[in-house]
Amino acid sequence: MKNSFILILFLFFVFFTACFSDSKKQEKSSETTVTLVENSSNKRVDVMINGKLFTSYQWPENICKPVLYPIFTAKGTEITRGFPINPKPGERIDHAHQIGMWLTYGNVNGYDFWGNGSKGLGTRNENGGVIKHLSIDKKQDGKNEGILVTSSIWITPTGEELMKENSEYHFLVKDSVRIIDRVTTLTAKTDVTMPDTKEGMFGIRVARELELPSEADVTLYSADGQATKVEALSNKNITGNYLSSEGITGEAVWGTRAKWMNLLGNISDEDISMIVCDHPKNLNYPTYWHARGYGLFAANPLGIKDFTENKTSLNFSLESGRSITFRYRVIISSDLYLTNNEINALTSDFARKY
């Protein structure tokens, strides 16, 4: 009887140990590793999550500024427009300068950094400024978070250096949610003026499916007021809709102020929620939103007159040697729409972190 009891205890111990070991293996296998892979010859750094591409920091010669492109959900669905780098059937081919995710401005001492390259890859506009990548200053892999720090310079067509840029990117993972935090500090190398314009500042050009349905032709205006008419496209599989932190929806969000903006949509039966969050320390918080139904999703803290029908303006300036920092968080969820409470929690976390 005693031997039988000892045998039972032994078997129970073996079973418990095996279960605990399997549990630890599963826990270890579920750990998420963010790895940054630099490819200097191709001018890019790939952000890999458990070996799967999330996004790439790119600075090729045929683009006028560094961008994050492409960007994928946890399931591997691309949420950025392919054109002009990798055009896809049915996409709009307007605004060739709107690539992936970027931070620029349409008027810096009279030079257009936002719209430069609007005629296609490899082109430069007459008054177009270029943000030139200089260096990778830090590249850190990690569990659930990778960090990339870069330096760039904002230069005029004649080579005059206007601003030094230091950008810190944090790539975070929370289950099926992917987060990109960008903290960018601009330091003036000469006296800089940034007059009020809607052409700015932190932007994303989204996939066709995440645009808002529209039955009408669209007239798009460049920074110099030139109009381009874009014919209406098929609304098949076009599912996007905006929701702001203030409860405003659809096209009506354009020119309004909000702490965050949520773009909800569906691609191939995958419910996708993409939120851009402003930060309490940013200038002119909460920001104005230059968010359009045709796929431009942008926050602009410096362009006020266009959003207020010329009732007020900002006309920001920065003396030589002075700096300003802009902070933005992008939250991308896969197979679920985040609730307002969930978004507010992630926004509060963002405000505390930086």
N, C-alpha and C positions, 0 to 999 in steps of 0.2 A: 504494500500500500504506500509505504514511504517512498520507495523507488518510483512508483507511478506518479506520485505528487511531484517529485523532483523532476521527472521527465516532462510533466505538464508545464512546470515553471520554466524549464529550459526551452521548450518549444515556444512558449509565450514570449520569452526574451528574444529568441531568434526572430519571431514574427514582428515584434515591436521594433527591433533594430532595423530590420529590412524595410519596414514601413517608414521609419524615421529617415533612413538613408535615401529612399525614393523621394520622400518629401523634400529633403535638402537638395537632391539633384534637380527636382522640378523647380524649386525656388531659384537655384543657381541658373538653370537654363532660361528662366523668365527674366533674369536681369537684363537690362537694356544698356548696351554699350554704344556710345556715340564716338565715332572715329572720324578725324579730319585727315583727308588724304590729299597732299599737295602735288600738283602736276604743273611745275613752273613752265615747262616748254609749251603747254597748251593754255597757260595763263588762267588757271583755275584751282580751286580747292573744293573737293567733293566732301560733302557732309553725309556720312554713312551711319545708319541706325541698324545695328545688328547685321551689318554687311549689305544693307539695302539703301539705295540712294534716296536721300530726303531732299537735298537741294545742292546747288553748287555756287560758290562765290566765283564770279568770272570777271575778267578785265581784258577781253580781246581788243585788238587794235581797231576793229570795225564797229565798236560801240563807243559812245562818248562818255561813259561813266561805268564804274563797277556796278554789277547787278547780282542779285540772287536769282538764278534761273537754271533749270526749271524748278518747280516746287511740287512735291507730291504729298498726298495724304498717307496715313498709316497703311492703307490697303494698296498703295502704289498708284493711285489715280492722280494724274497731273491736273493742277488747278490753275496754272498760268497759261496764257495764250501762247501758241507756238510761233506765230508770225512775229518778226521776220526771220528768226533763226531756223525754226523748224515748222513751216506752215502746215496747217491741217485743213482738210476739206471743210467748207462751210464757215470758216473763220472770217471775221472782218479783217481787212488789210489797210485800215486807216492808221495814222499815228505810229509810224514805224519806230519812233523813238521810245515808245512805251513798251519796255521789255522787262518781264519778270517783276522784281521788286527793287526799288531804288529810292534815293533821296537826292533831289536836286531842286533848283529854283529858276524861275523864268526871267528874272532880272537882277543881275548882280553887277553893279556899276555899268549898266546898259547892255550887258552880255546875257544871252539866253542859254542857260545850262539845262533847262527843262526840255526845250524843243529841239536842241541840236541833234542832227541825224534824222530829222523827220522825212528826208527824201529816200531813206533806205540805208541798209548796212554799208558802212565804209564812207558815207557822205558826211560833209560838214556844212553847216549853214554859215552864211557870211558873218553874222554876229554871234555865232555859237561858241559858248565856253565848253571846255573839256575838263572832266574830273579824272586826273591821271593817277592810277594806282602806283604807289611807290614801294611798299614793302608789307610783308607779313611780319608783324611784331610779336605775335604770340599765337600758338596753335596747341590747344590742350584737349586731349581726349578725356573721357570720363564716363562714369556710370550715370545714366539719365541726363547728362549734360556735357556738351562740348563747347569750347570757347575759342573764338577767333578774333584777333585784334589786328587791324590794318591801318596803314597810313596812306593818304592820298593828297593831291594838291589840285586846287581849282585854278585853272589857267585860262587866259584869254587867247584869241587866235594869234596874237603876236608873241605869246609866250610869257606875258606878265603874270606873276603869281599873286592871286587875290586872297585865297584862304588856304590854310593847312587843315586837313581833315583827319581826325582820329576816330575810328569807328570800332566799337566793341560789339560782337555778335555772340549771343548765348543761344544755343540750340538745345531745347529741353524736351523731355519725353515724360508724359503722364498717361500711362495705359495707351488708349487709342488717340490721345490728343498730342499734337506736335505744337511746340511754341518756339517762336523766334523773337528774341529781345534784341533790339538795336539801340545802342546808345552812341550818338555821334556828337563830337565836339568840334566846332568850327572856330578857328583862330585866325583873325584878320592879319594879313601880312602888309596891308596898306589900309587906308581908310576905305571902308566898304559901305555902299548903300544898297539896300534891297527894297526898292519901291514896291508898293502894293500891286499884286497881280494874282489872279486865280490860278496861274500856271505853277503849281507847287503842291506839296513839297515832298511828303512821304507817300509813295504811290505803288500800286500793284495793278497789273493788267491781267484780268482773270480769263479763264477758259470760256469759250462761247456758251457752254451749257449754263454757266453761272451768271450770264447777262440777264437783264430783265426783259420779259416778252414785250415786243412792240410791233404794232401794225403799220407804223408810219415811217417815212424816210427820216433820216437824222441829219441835221445840219451841224457840223462840228467846226469850231472856231479855233484858230491858232493864236499864239500870244500877240501877234501883230494884227489880229482882227480878220485875217483871211478866212473866208467861209468855204467849206467843202461839204457837198451833199453826199450822204451815203444812203443808198437805196435800202429799203426795208428787206430783211432776210426772213427766211422761214422760221417760224417759232417752234418747230418740232424739237422737242427735248430741251427747250430753253426754259429754265426753272427758277432763275434767281429772284430774290426779293431782299430788300434792305429793311433792317429794323434797328433804330437807334436807341441809345440808353434813355432817351426822352420819350420813347413810344411812337415816334414818327416812322412811317413805312414807305416803301416804294420810291419812286422818283422824287417825292416831296422832301427827301432827306437832303437833297443838294442845297448847299448854302446855309444849312442849319448848324447849330453848335451841339455837341454831344461828347460825353466822356468816352464812349465807345460806339462803334458801328459794327453791326452783324450782317454779313451777307450769307443768306441761306439758299441752298439749292440742292440739286440731285444730279449725279452723273452715273449713268449705268446702274441705277437702283441703289446707289450709295448716297445716303443723306450726308451732306457736307455743310458744316458751319465754319465760316471764316470771319474772325473778329479782329478788328484793329482797335487797340486801346491807346488813348492819350494818357499823358502822365501829369500829375498835379504840379510838377516843377517846370513843365514846359511853358514857354512864353504863350500868353493869350489862352490859357486853359479855361474852359474846355474848347477844343479846336473847332474851326469851321471845316465842313466836309465837302470836298470837291469829288463827290461820289456820283457817278453817272450810270445810267442804265445800260450803256453800250459796252461796259466792261472796265472802265477806269474807276478804281477804288482808291481815293487819295484823301489824306488829311493835310490841311493847309492852315497853319497858324498865322501866316503873314499876309494872306490875301483876304482883305475884309471888304473893300469897296464894292467888288463884284457881287459879294454875297449879301450886302446890305443896300443895294441899289444906290450906291454912292453917298449914303447917309453918313458914313464914317470911313476912315482909312487908317493905316498903321505906318507905312513907310519906314521900316526898320533900318537902322544903321549900326555899324560896328567900327569903332576906332581901331587903328593899327595896334596890334598887340593884345586886344581884348578878345574874349572867347564867349561862345554861347553853346549850350548843350541841348540836344533834342533827343527824347526817349520815346520809343514806340514798341508795343508788344503786339505780335500777330499770333492768334490762337486758331489752330486748324484741327477740327474734330472730324472723325470718320465714323460713319454709320450711326450718327446721332446728332440731333440739334441741341446744343447746350442751352440750358434755361438761363433766364436773367440772373437768378441767384448764383448759378455756377459761374457765369461771366463776371459778376460783381466780385466774387471771391477771388478769381484769378486776377482781376484788375487791382484789387486791394493788395494782393501779393506782389504785383508788379510795382505798385507805389512804394511799398516797404523796402523792396529789394534794391532800388537805385535812388 
